[in-house]
Structures are given as C-alpha cells and as structure tokens.
C-alpha cells in the first residue's frame, strides 16, 4: 500500500538510494549523457537540477554544498567550469529524457538522460527551424482577386470576347453534295431455277428407267 509515499523509493533504502543518485549525477555531469531506466531518470532529475542551479554562483560555499551531494571532485570541477557556463542563461530544465523502449530482460522502460545544452545535433535542428520563414500560399491569390479576378478568369473573358469575331470572318456556306443513287440488289431467283431444272430432269430419269 502507498502510505505517505511522496516519492519513488526505487526499491532501495535511503543510504543506497542517495549513493546511487550521487553516482548517476556525477556520470551525467562528466559524460553529459547516460542510459538508465525512466523511473531512475525522473528521480535523478529532481536530484541534479538543483545542483546545476547552485553551480551558477561560483563560490566556496556553493562548491562545498555541491560536493556534499556528489562526493566527487572531478564532477564538481566539471560542473562549475563547463556546465555552469553553458546553462548560465537558462532558467531551468537543464536535462532531457529520450525514451528508448523496453529492456529485453525485465521489460523495464529504458531512456537516455542528457544535458540539454550539450546536444549539438538538436541545437542545430532547432536553430534551423527557427530561421525558416513561413510562406502563405493564399496571399497572392487574394490580391489578384481584389485587383480584378484571377488569371484564369481573365483568360476566359478574352476568349469569350474574341469568339464572335472569329465566327463571322470564317463563315462558309457548304454546297450540297449530290447523293449517288443506290442500286437495289436483284431478288434471288434461285428457287425457281431449281424447280425448272428438276422438271427437265424428270423425263430423262423416266426414260432411263424404261431402258
């Protein structure tokens, strides 16, 4: 049950959890990018971002406070010398979480956590998208419509105006063409001929029989 559980304990005791977050924060500051689970990344964000804000004021007190959390001199020097200079103008949101999908072994939700100002590829793409000007395709058509119709409408008007003149100039009366008489085919008299030949052949057949 969730009784007064205000944050994710990550299945660890407090000492183990603090040591793990300190090591992950040091790795993030030194390498600028780490691969971990999404649950750990969300807890690491609340752990490391206040330290980055603290590093904007480079003083002995700030260094001692940050060292009390990280327990790593190299990470503290990297944070105050390089990271603090890059994030000086950023009011917050120093980290970014990029999800990768689930891990094969235990199906854990994996991600990459990185410092925003150190991803050069994303900075280039964001700068290019900001410089692109937005073009409105319908603006020219609207201006032409106000000026007196679109180009297609003007072409249609000229074609209608010129059509009657062309028809008047090219009117030619066609002479009637004489139609040739069609000869009707003679009717077939084949049946009569057959009857005649049959009558003529009858006596011959009779004579042959008599002989």
Secondary structure, DSSP 8 states (H G I E B T S, - for coil): --SS--S--TTS-HHHHHHHHHHHHHHHHHHSEEEEEHHHHHHHHHHHHHHHHHTTS-SHHHHHHHHHHH--HHHHHHIIIIIHHHTTT--S--EEEEEEEE-TTT--EEEEEEEGGG-HHHHHHHHHHHH-----THHHHHHHHHHHS-HHHHHHHHHHHHHHHHHHHT-------------------HHHHHHHHHHHHHHHHHHHHH-
